[in-house]
Amino acid sequence: MSRTALVLSRFSALGARRSALAYALGALGGLTLMLGVAAWGARLGVFAQPWWVLATWGLVVLLAALAAVLGLRAARGYAPRALAQALEQRGFRQGFLGGLLEPAATGTSADLLAAADEHHARELEARGPALVEELLLPMRKRILAGGALLATGLVVLATARPFTGRPALLFQPGEAWAATRAPVSLTLGATEVERGDSVAVEALARGRQHAILWTRAPGETWKGQGLPLDSLGRARVVLGPLQGDLFLRLTSGGRTSDTLEVKVRMPAFLGTLAVVARYPRYLDLEDEPLPTDGDTIVVPEGTRLEVQGEATAELTTAGWDGGAARVPLDVSGTRFRGSFTPTGARTWTLALATASGDPLAGDTIRLPVVAVPDSGPRVEVPVPGQDTLVPFSLVVPLVVDASDDHGIARVVIESRRISRLGLADPVRTEVLPLPEGARDRVILPYQLDLNRRNLVPGDSLRFTIRALDNAPRPHTGSSREFVLRLPTASEMRDAARTAADEVGRRLDSIAEAGKQLERQTEDLAQERPRETGQQDGNGSNDALSYENAKRAESVAQQQERLLQEAEQVQQALDELQQSAEAAGINDPAFQERLREIQEQLDRALTPELRERLAELQRALQELDPERTREALERLADAQKQLREALERSRELFERAALEGDMANLSKEAEELAQEQQQWSEQARQADSARTAAAERQLAERADSLAAGLQDVAKQMAEQSPERQQAIEQAAQQAQQAAEQMRQAAKSAQQGQRQQAQQQGQQAAKQLQPLSQQLDEQRTSMQGEWKQEVVEALDRVLADASRLAERQLDVNERLRAGEASPQVRAEQGAIQEGVERLMQQMSDAAGKNALVGQQSSTALAAARDEMERAREALNNAAPNTREAGRRSGEAVDALNAAAHSLMRARGQVAGAGSGSGLQEAMEQMQQAAQQQGQIGQQSGGMLPMMGQGGSQMQEALRQLGQRQRAMAERMERLRAGGQVPGAGELADEARELARSLEAGRLDRQTVERQERLFRRMLDAGRTLQGQDEDERQERQSTAATGDSVRIPPALRRSLTDERLRYPTWEELQALSPDERRRVTEYFRRLSGAPRPADTADTPAPSKE
């Protein structure tokens, strides 16, 4: 081989090595990267089935083969001949190197051939390495790329952790091949367990990541549970606690394991148990089953318990274990039965032993039994329940509650009278009737009648209730001893004065609270939300602010509390009236003042006020600011009416309380003088100690009388100093009488009976004139009050007349079209004057009941019309026509107010009492008598209705006219405001009048007249302060056509029959002369005579 061939062979070997290295690195890098990607796919769960291992290795083999083939082909490209051609193309001439690789031709000089070979070899050695390196440059890049690919593959494979977890299967192709054909299987920790135990289950699904464990109980459907598998396809789960047999199977992919069964052994337990109590026969109780849940069982002593039951396993022994005592039971297979009689208090435990020796499952049966011995009856008296006072009917209602563990056989009440001097009468026994049959508990109502027990004020009665049971040897139970005391009239009067003081204080408190609440409500209603932060972008206030909502809510809550307190005051007034009647205070003025105060409160606590409060509460719930503001304004108006009524009630009550105190003290002085005189007459014969004690009690009453007079004198300080001085002198007389009484008691205690009698007589003389003096002072005070009201009405009437004249002048100027500032100012001044008159009328109405609300209503209407007139004038374009119309209606309202004021003044001036309620009562009583006469006449004409004729029709018409006159009389009483319910009576009388005038008279009409007569009598008794007889039997009747009553408010809107003055719109359509005649007609129709003198003449009308 030539030297040139050797150099080329050396260059060819270098190219072959580098080519093999490049393809080997590329093949290894590709294989490593493929294995790393497969490992990551398995790690991430992309490859779930085991075939991914086989697929990966198949790709590895293909890649290795491809790399070998490509490497061999690349190696042939670096053979000597191919390399020589490549070098010739890059720097040698054609054939320079290839010619020496061919065999020498025949005849070629060997020396020349050797010299040429040497020359070419040296030139190839000199230039060849550079050209070969240039030729192998792409192969170097392939080597670098293959190295980089190999490094990347190693990193990917290393980060996938190929030897742990699921990627480890990559290097176990045999295991992967076996996993593709291996079945899934389940392995149980136990095939039989106790009830309530758990069982471990191992699942195997080689080559799988997930499997489903299916379970079901006998008779149920399969329920699946997903199981995550580890790299080996295994999972372990614990099932339980098991209550019954369980079937299991495993599925994964399309493979299913065999179905396995876990059996649950059922324990032995108590199946049934019944315990029946057999009570002793004398108790007459039904046998009954007893609970066995562990609650304590209380049975009468001597009760026998019968037991029977059954277990689920064979039994050997059974019994009740009670600690020191044990009761065996008869056993038969799985059944047991027996009986025993418990004593005392003990817990019995059921002990059962099975033939297998296994204990019974379930809770232990425990039977706590308390055998209670027979006990005595228990007696309580819930009514009255405590020591109390005897009612004036001398009939004490009792409610006796007697109970026994067996039965009540007899109940008696034992009572004895104890006089105020300490003397006791013999015990009296009364048997209370029992319901039929023995009862373990009886509640007996009983009326203890003391009318024949000779009780006098100051005596007491002590009683005890005793009950006997139905035992063979009866036991007795008793209540505590109760004391019933008959109070003295003096004590009741003291209580009435105390109650009156308390009601007065509560009225003051409520009136002051109402005034503050009214101001608070008005301030809140007049507030407007600030521009900043209170409006949205559109400038609207859509929601109520939190602060205003809270304040409004506080107002609503305070108003609710105020209403509740006012209702409580009403109840207190009822109690005060009843106590005053019981104390013998029958003064009509005092009773009628209390009734008027109640009427004032009734008019104040109207449903409208509660409706306003409800509207505010609803607006607050909806957070509506506009509705809340409107509700606050309406509530403020209602609160104003409530405040005015409360203030009138407070002033009326102050006068009523003062009258009541004087009546109380007058009665007390009269009785005290009488009792002192009786004591003086008996002082010589009675026991010294007892007479001394009685005299000391009288002295204490005299001290109390003096103290009461001093209190009244203090109240008189502002009204009349002369009357205050007279009352103080009466108090001094009472105090001196008390001192004389104490001296008499001391003398009687020392046995000086004559001296005690003289001192007692002196005390009686000092007390005797006090009652008459107090009555005279009270009568004088009532006269002054009446005169005060008359003078106030005179002032209001004069002011109303002047204001009416001024208003008429304003009306004429407005009708002439004048809208000057002077007219506006005059209208405002007149309106202010009317408001002052309204305040004066409110003050007068609080002092006399005959001052009705009609005048105040008319003044309020005049004020409102004046306000509307001013609004019509205050516009940019004054509307004098509208203002004139409104001012004209104000004139009419002022005339109506003056007219009603004249009527009220005449009634007050002619009244005989300071309050005017006595006259209202008399008017109602007279009207009731006249209604009774009308009813009697109708009843007499009823049998003659079948005869007919013009005479009968004329008689019915006249009778109807009398009935209509009665309706108008009731209407006037209603307008005056003195008689509650007079409007309803007037409506009923008017309906009866229409029937009679139409010639209709039947039995129903007569019955309606009779009912109207009784209602008028009831109204008279209500004014007088009398109560209906609550014990009188009442019987309802079936409703008829005439029994249907339309409510007055609805009747007014339907029939519009009520007397009213025509409005200015109605009068404006008439001529002046016609308006005058219409006005005069309505004045005469209302029953008020037109005054002749000019001083009391109402203001002229607008004509």
C-alpha positions, 0 to 999 in steps of 0.5 A: 500500500502506498504512503498516500493510501496510508495517509488517506486511511488515517484520515478515513478512520478519523472521519468514521470515529467522529461519525459513529460518535455523533450518531451514538450521542444522538441515539442515546440522547433520543432514547434517554429523552423518550424514557424521561417523557414516558416516566413523566407521563406515568408520574403524572397519570397520563399513562394509566395502562401498563401497555405504555411500558411495552410501547416505550421499549418498542420505540426505543428499539426502533430508534436504536436500529434507525441510529445504527443504519444511519451511522453505517451509511455515514461511515461509508461516506468517509472511506479512502476513495470517497475521502480522496474525491472529497479532498480533490474537490476541495484543494487538489486537482482531479485524480491527484489522490485517486490515481495513487489508489489505483493499481499501477499500469504495466510499464510504469516506472517503480521509482517514478511511482514511488517518488510521486507517491512520496510527493503526494503523501507529503503534500497530503500530510501538509494540506490534508488535516485542514481540509479534513477538519473542514470536511468533518465540521458538520459532524462536530456540530452533530456531536455537540447536538447529540451531547446536548440531547443526551444531557436533556434526556438525562435531566428529564429522566432523572427528575421523573424519579424513574426508580420509584412509584409508577415510573419504576414499571418502565424498567420492568417490562416483564412485570408490565407484560404480566400486568396487562393480563393479570386479573383484579382481586379482593382480599378480606381481613375476615369473612365473619365478624361480630355485629358492629365490628369493621373488616379490612379489604385489600384490592389488587389491580396490577397496572391500574391507578383506579378501581371501584369497590362495589358493596351491597347488603342482602336485598339492596342494590350495589353501591360503588366506592372509588379507590385510588391505587398505588404504583403496584395497583394496590389499595386498602380500605376498612368497612364498618361498623357492620350491622348485617351481611355484606357482599363485595366485588372489585372492578377496574377497566373491563376486569371484575373480581369475584364476589366475596361475602362478609358474614355478621354474627348476630348477638343474643339480646332481649327481645321483649319485656313487659312489666305490669303493675297490679295495684291494691284493690282498695285503690280502685285503680286499673292495672297498667303497664310500666315503662322500662326506659330507666325513669323512676317509677312511683307506685303505691305501697303494696303494688305487685309487679308482674314481669314476662319477656323473651330473649333471642338465645336459650336462657339458663337463669333469670331474675331481678337483682336489687342489691341485697334482695334478689327475685328469681324468675321462671325460665322456659327456653328463651322465655321468662316470667314472674312477679314481686312486690317492691318495697321502699326505694330501690333500683332493680336490675334484670339479670339474664344468663344464656346457655352459651355463656355469651352476655346479652347485647344491648343496654342493661334493664334497670327499673328504679321503683319507689313504693310510696306509703299512703299520705294525708290529703293536701289542701290549698285555697288559691282564692283568695290565697291570702289574708284579705278584706271582706267585700261589702256583699259579705259573700267571699268567693273561695276556690278549694284545691284538695288532692290525695294520692288515693281519693278525697272523701270529705271537705269541710270549712271551719270558721270562727268570728273574732270581734274587733275587741278580741272576742271569739265565737264558737267554731262553725263547720260547713261541709263542701259538696263534692262531685259524685265519685271519689277523686284524687283531686277536687277543685271546689268553688264555694261562696262563703256567706257571712251575712248571718255571722253578725259581722261589724266593721273591724271584725274578722273571720278566721277559717281553715279548710280540712279534707279527709281521704278514702283510706280505711283509716282516713287521713286528714289534711288542713290548709293554713288559717286565713283571716278575712277582715271587714274594713272600717269605713274610715280605712276605705276612705283613707285608701280612696284618698291614697288612690286619688293622690296616686292617680293624680301623680300619674296623670301629671307624669303622663301629661308632662311626658305627652307634652315632651313627646309631642315637641319631639315628634313635631321637631322630627317631622319638621326636619329635612335631610341635609343636601350633603350626603343625604341625596343620591345623584338624581337629588332624591332621598330614597332611604331613611337615614339610620339616625332619623330612623332610630329617632322615629323608632324611639318616638314610636316606642315612647308613644306606645308606652304612653298609651299603656300608661294612660290605659293603666290610669283608666283602670286606676280610675275605675278602681278609685270609683269603685272604692269610693262607692264602697267607702260610702262616698256617694257625692254625685259631683265627685262621682261624675267628675271621675266619669268625665275624666274617664270620658276625656281619656276615652276620647283621647285614646282613640283608634285613630291615634293607634292607627297613626302609630301603626302607620309610623311603624310600617313606614319605619319598617319600609325605611320610606322617608316621605311616608315616615315624615307624613306619619310623624306629622299625623302622629303629632296632630294626634299627640296634640289632641291626646295632650290636650285631653290629658291636661283637661283630665288632669285639671278635672281630676285635681278638682275631683280629687279635692272634692273627693277629699273634702267629701271623705273628710266630711264623712269621716268627721261625721262617723268619728263624732258619732262613734266618739259619742257612743264611746262616751255613753258606754265609758262607765259600763264597759271594761276599762282596758277595752274602752281605753284601747278603743279610744286610742284607736279613735284618737289615731283616726282623729289625728288622721282626720287632722292631717287630711284637713291640713293637706286640703288646706294646703291645696286651698292656698292658691284658690281661696286664702279664706277657705284655707283658714277655715279648713286649718281651723277645722284641722285644729279642732280635730287635733284638739279632739284627738288630744281630748281622746288620748286624755280620755283613754288615759283616764279610762286606763286608770279606772277614772270612768267619769272623767274619761266620759267627760273628756270623751264628750268634749271631744265629740262636741269638737268633732260634731260641727266639722262635717257641716263646716266641710260640706258648706266649704265644699258647696261654696267651692263648687259655686266659685268654680261654676262662676269661674267657668261662666265668667270665662265663657262670657269673656270667650263669647265677647271675644268671639263676637268681636272677632266675628265682626272683624272677620266679616269686615275682612270678608267684605273687603276681600269680596270687593277684591282688596288684597292689600297688606293691611287685609293680610295682617288683619286676617293673621291677627284674627287667626291668632285671636281665634287660636287664643280663644281655642286655648281659653275654651280648652281651659274652660272645658277642663273645668266644667263638663257642660262646656262641650267640644262643639265650640272648640270644633267650630273655632278650629274650623274657623282657624283652618278657613282663615289659614286657607284664606291667607294661603290664597292671598300669599300667592304671587297672584292673590286669589281674592275670590277664593280668599273671600269664600274661605273667609266667609266660611270662617264667619259662619264657623265663628257664628256657630261657635258663638251660638254654641257658647251661648248655649253652654253658658246658659247650661253652666249658669243654670247648673246646680253643681260646679262640674255640670254633670249633675244636670246632664244626668237629670236631663238624661233621666228625664229623657228616659222617662219620656221615652218610657211613656212613648213606649207604653203608648206604642204598646197600648196602640199595638192591639188596635193596628188591625182596625186601621183608619185615618185616626190611627194613622194620625195618632201614629204620626203624632207619636212619630213626632214625639219620637223625633223630638226625642231624637233631636234632644239626644242630638243636642246632648251629643253636641254638648258632649256631656253624655257618652253614646248620645249620638247612637241613641239619637240615631236609633230614636230617629229610625223609630220616628221614621217607622212611626211616621210611615204608619208602621207599628209592630211588635219589633218596633215596640221591642226596639223602643223598650231597648232604647228606653233601657239604654237611656236608663243605662246612660243615666246610671253611667253618668251617676256612677252606678254599676249594673248588677253583675249577678243578675241573670241575662239571656241572649235573644235571636237576632232579627232584622231590627237587631242589625246596627250600622256603626255610627260612622258608617251610618253617617256616611250612608244616610247623612241624617245628622244635624249640621249647618250648611257650608258657605258653598251652599249658602253662597248660592242663596240671596242674603235674605234667604241665607238669613232665614236658613241660618235662623232655621238651623238655630231654631232646629238645634233648640237654642233660643235666639237671645234678645239682649245685645250683650249675648248676641252672636256676631252677625253673619256675612249678609 
